[in-house]
């Protein structure tokens, strides 16, 4: 059985979509409402707990989406930039390590 994942949903605008296309990840976007797209960056249970500890303002939506919400925009931007740089959605270990050094 696959391990359950807890996504961080990043909104995708035209500029971000172009960057994802260059990274070969545009197909990972999901249209959620009225043409707005998101890309879901997966987290394991352990990664989710670390993110919630590093960013106390973040919330975990247990009721509906089972996703990590309310991260500051600059943090979501850093995660997005890492996704594009690595051309992969599996960037959270590296992101968490980079935050622990600060």
KOLLOVEX-263393 format. One record per residue (C-alpha): residue number from 1; residue in three letters; chain; x, y, z. Coordinates in nm, 4 decimals, always signed. Example, Ala and Ser with C-alpha at 12.3 -4.5 7.8 and 13.67 -1.06 7.14 Angstrom:
2
 resi resn chain       c1       c2       c3
    1  ALA     A  +1.2300  -0.4500  +0.7800
    2  SER     A  +1.3670  -0.1060  +0.7140
This chain:
102
 resi resn chain       c1       c2       c3
    1  UNK     A  +0.0000  +0.0000  +0.0000
    2  UNK     A  +0.1346  +0.3418  -0.0919
    3  UNK     A  +0.2172  +0.5761  +0.1915
    4  UNK     A  -0.0374  +0.8525  +0.2341
    5  UNK     A  +0.0862  +1.1940  +0.1253
    6  UNK     A  -0.0053  +1.5374  +0.2516
    7  UNK     A  +0.0283  +1.7975  -0.0236
    8  UNK     A  +0.1238  +2.1600  -0.0215
    9  UNK     A  -0.0888  +2.3065  -0.3010
   10  UNK     A  +0.0811  +2.5793  -0.5031
   11  UNK     A  -0.1323  +2.8022  -0.7249
   12  UNK     A  -0.0096  +2.8184  -1.0834
   13  UNK     A  -0.0383  +3.1347  -1.2902
   14  UNK     A  +0.0724  +3.1785  -1.6528
   15  UNK     A  +0.4307  +3.2669  -1.5554
   16  UNK     A  +0.4621  +2.9648  -1.3279
   17  UNK     A  +0.3012  +2.7410  -1.5898
   18  UNK     A  +0.5728  +2.8416  -1.8385
   19  UNK     A  +0.8419  +2.7529  -1.5831
   20  UNK     A  +0.6758  +2.4165  -1.5197
   21  UNK     A  +0.6566  +2.3529  -1.8947
   22  UNK     A  +1.0327  +2.4170  -1.9231
   23  UNK     A  +1.0909  +2.1744  -1.6365
   24  UNK     A  +0.8643  +1.9130  -1.7988
   25  UNK     A  +0.6170  +1.9219  -1.5089
   26  UNK     A  +0.3190  +2.1073  -1.6575
   27  UNK     A  +0.1219  +1.7828  -1.6828
   28  UNK     A  +0.1330  +1.7582  -1.3012
   29  UNK     A  -0.0978  +2.0617  -1.2671
   30  UNK     A  -0.4603  +2.0060  -1.1766
   31  UNK     A  -0.7373  +2.2448  -1.2703
   32  UNK     A  -0.9358  +2.3121  -0.9547
   33  UNK     A  -1.1851  +2.5852  -1.0295
   34  UNK     A  -1.2674  +2.8174  -1.3164
   35  UNK     A  -0.9392  +2.7519  -1.4952
   36  UNK     A  -0.7227  +2.8046  -1.1878
   37  UNK     A  -0.4506  +2.5443  -1.1586
   38  UNK     A  -0.2560  +2.4002  -0.8680
   39  UNK     A  +0.0370  +2.1678  -0.8389
   40  UNK     A  +0.0455  +1.9446  -0.5323
   41  UNK     A  +0.3882  +1.8965  -0.3728
   42  UNK     A  +0.3658  +1.5754  -0.1693
   43  UNK     A  +0.4811  +1.5356  +0.1901
   44  UNK     A  +0.5124  +1.2220  +0.3987
   45  UNK     A  +0.3662  +1.2224  +0.7497
   46  UNK     A  +0.7164  +1.2887  +0.8868
   47  UNK     A  +0.7741  +1.5810  +0.6459
   48  UNK     A  +0.4303  +1.7242  +0.7309
   49  UNK     A  +0.5154  +1.7195  +1.1030
   50  UNK     A  +0.8514  +1.8898  +1.0383
   51  UNK     A  +0.6894  +2.1618  +0.8235
   52  UNK     A  +0.4258  +2.2310  +1.0891
   53  UNK     A  +0.7016  +2.2556  +1.3520
   54  UNK     A  +0.9240  +2.4883  +1.1424
   55  UNK     A  +0.6277  +2.7095  +1.0418
   56  UNK     A  +0.3912  +2.7369  +1.3412
   57  UNK     A  +0.1490  +2.9556  +1.1405
   58  UNK     A  +0.0861  +2.6686  +0.8981
   59  UNK     A  -0.2209  +2.4532  +0.9440
   60  UNK     A  -0.3037  +2.0991  +0.8449
   61  UNK     A  -0.6510  +2.0634  +0.6945
   62  UNK     A  -0.7715  +1.7377  +0.8487
   63  UNK     A  -1.1337  +1.7894  +0.7429
   64  UNK     A  -1.1298  +1.8162  +0.3650
   65  UNK     A  -0.8105  +1.8366  +0.1620
   66  UNK     A  -0.5627  +1.6665  +0.3990
   67  UNK     A  -0.3177  +1.9340  +0.2869
   68  UNK     A  -0.0787  +2.1762  +0.4527
   69  UNK     A  -0.2260  +2.5267  +0.4386
   70  UNK     A  -0.1450  +2.8851  +0.5433
   71  UNK     A  +0.2246  +2.8795  +0.4620
   72  UNK     A  +0.3637  +3.2271  +0.3890
   73  UNK     A  +0.3788  +3.3168  +0.0211
   74  UNK     A  +0.7596  +3.3454  +0.0194
   75  UNK     A  +0.7857  +2.9914  +0.1556
   76  UNK     A  +0.5546  +2.8575  -0.1147
   77  UNK     A  +0.7624  +3.0525  -0.3696
   78  UNK     A  +1.0799  +2.8832  -0.2407
   79  UNK     A  +0.9165  +2.5412  -0.2697
   80  UNK     A  +0.7988  +2.6210  -0.6229
   81  UNK     A  +1.1478  +2.7395  -0.7247
   82  UNK     A  +1.2969  +2.4170  -0.5889
   83  UNK     A  +1.0421  +2.2085  -0.7847
   84  UNK     A  +1.1440  +2.3875  -1.1066
   85  UNK     A  +1.5167  +2.3646  -1.0286
   86  UNK     A  +1.5023  +1.9924  -0.9474
   87  UNK     A  +1.2412  +1.9172  -1.2172
   88  UNK     A  +1.0655  +1.7046  -0.9573
   89  UNK     A  +0.7846  +1.7296  -0.7027
   90  UNK     A  +0.9899  +1.5326  -0.4495
   91  UNK     A  +1.1753  +1.8279  -0.3008
   92  UNK     A  +1.0537  +1.8457  +0.0575
   93  UNK     A  +1.3480  +1.6682  +0.2235
   94  UNK     A  +1.5842  +1.9166  +0.0615
   95  UNK     A  +1.3545  +2.2102  +0.1438
   96  UNK     A  +1.3259  +2.1059  +0.5109
   97  UNK     A  +1.7071  +2.0699  +0.5353
   98  UNK     A  +1.7504  +2.4197  +0.3898
   99  UNK     A  +1.5084  +2.5624  +0.6494
  100  UNK     A  +1.6783  +2.3854  +0.9406
  101  UNK     A  +2.0059  +2.5607  +0.8591
  102  UNK     A  +1.8527  +2.9072  +0.8978
